[in-house]
């Protein structure tokens, strides 16, 4: 490339080299007089007779051209294939934008609203791509660009173009952002992209550090964190004021592709839905719940003042109680409550669900409501939960911890350290080797204590006195 | 990278490539896996979550240099830069060594060099900087050292990793003068024997001196300087030159790997495009011309003082002669031509320096 002296496409000259690796080079382009939008040229060198490489290059160009209408992909402005003595040079002129990775390396920390904007922009692009059956497969900060307008775009569809020829076990994508199933050689398609985007968003919300790493993490710790994630370990909840954004990110980062957002549209909808339900809707729901004759105290463990209008989540809980004899998953979806961006301390809100489900079903149920099975990491939290249980006359409930991965002992579903415990006498004993789930049980002579239980541990209790406790966090 | 495609599997595939077209397809298929400093450095930086400024603070390398490596494709030239990065990214001594050998072509951290020993100690402790290692090394170098009990390289490395205080390191350095006096002893001996074997006249049993051998074989005088520096001052040549020298001396793949190992480097690495091509060529030669192995064994048998090596050579020669093989003098030249041709067509840019050496 360095030898090219003639202007490309009539007016562009090679500037500095931006990248060189294998058969690919990227150069900055400058126009005589330096006017106009900044551009770069991607050069793919293809040996004579290597028709496979030539068709791969054409495929990459085709994919990017198909994405052009989305407005969210880095645009190819021109292309050119030049025959050389050794083969071909495929030249693609691209718009040159600010790379997110480079912004992060320069120390930029995106604000939460900016992260939200990035998420929305990329999700719009992914909706478009997935409708065309294009899976990017390498979403990472180095492939995300910011246009002068502030809009974020997706670039480098090279991995996507090579997808068909990928062999099981061969690499497509970047480990630090790769979905566990992709690392295991079982690509899931669109959910892979949502996962990778989730990790990028997590990183941006986590001070630019990948999940389970921080400033001061050693190289080994970083690699171990990536490896653990690729093995399917859940990542701790990211710290973020907007509960909606956090939920969107955490669900996108679920190790199980089936538990992620069903599509980019769904994730986008969850991220952009109206912040609060209209007042009339809240009133209507409240009226419905009251008409059902439910006592709110049975369900709510919130500290919120009674005079404050109940947000949608509480309405959901009321409705759940109303349908106590029905399957809980039948509860209709509704708007998530908008958390308050006050920066105040986090408030834990608990709800008792009186349903004798198995632990796993209980966990899924809570997560489907945007919460999780309750975790208890302090005496204060314990007191809140117990107050809820005593009032409701329960015998046993599930909490959000298990030790199915015996190597780590009991782990909270949120990834919080398991440093506080209230085990009953002789517990946990893993009786018969199948007691993996944390149950809070009212034992004679001991009161409320923790017990490790089998997944169907409620069979020995009165089903109407069994259930589980869900938890939500929000700012006070 | 984590969960990365294993290097051994890639090497296996390169060795099993049927022909040059097969190899070309392999190189293209795994393009993203081949070593590339810009890609690797960007990956390390992005995974660490550090900004240029923070890494600059931790490593002592300027922000502009770091940015140049990421954005413009520049690469570190000197060994100390790689070690500084090892400190900057809080790597272990082994991870730093891999960076040195794979991306710098330098020997890994070597416990029998005082400064490297200080680096191993400081990197093992974590949270230390390059300058801490430098200062510690300076403190020890300024004091009189006394010979201590014989200490193997591996044991020395283990001892260094276990140390918990600077004074412990200083005491070790002062009492192990012998350890630091004769570095790369095994590498020098290995090369000395191979040079003797290469220049050996089977009839007279005499070997040519290095200068005459290189002149006779048309080997560049640069190698003579490399060999001289290694023999007299223990300076290990860069990886590329060591590999080229090995190839010119007709070393077999396993011998090349041993040469690299003794130099503190990883074996021929299939994730390096150039070395991947070398692996393929050497394997093709081993398969098509097994008599080259016999020739090498015969020469080694003449000069090696090691009873184990001699016994191995005898057994190998016995096997080949029983199968009626014999060596042809032109085969080594043909091998070199094949290697040059493939390197020039498959990796013209990356192999430039090696081609010049070959």
Interface residues (C-beta under 8 A of the other chain):
Chain A: X16 X17 X18 X19 X20 X21 X22 X23 X24 X47 X50 X52 X53 X56 X86 X101 X102 X104 X105 X106 X107 X140 X141 X142 X159 X165 X167 X169 X170 X171 X174 X175 X176 X178 X183 X203 X207 X208 X209 X210 X213 X214 X215 X216 X217 X218 X219 X220 X222 X223 X226 X227 X230
Chain B: X1 X2 X3 X4 X5 X24 X25 X27 X28 X29 X30 X31 X32 X33 X34 X36 X38 X39 X42 X43 X44 X45 X46 X47 X48 X49 X50 X51 X52 X53 X54 X67 X70 X71 X72 X73 X89 X90 X91 X92 X95 X126 X273 X345 X346 X348 X349
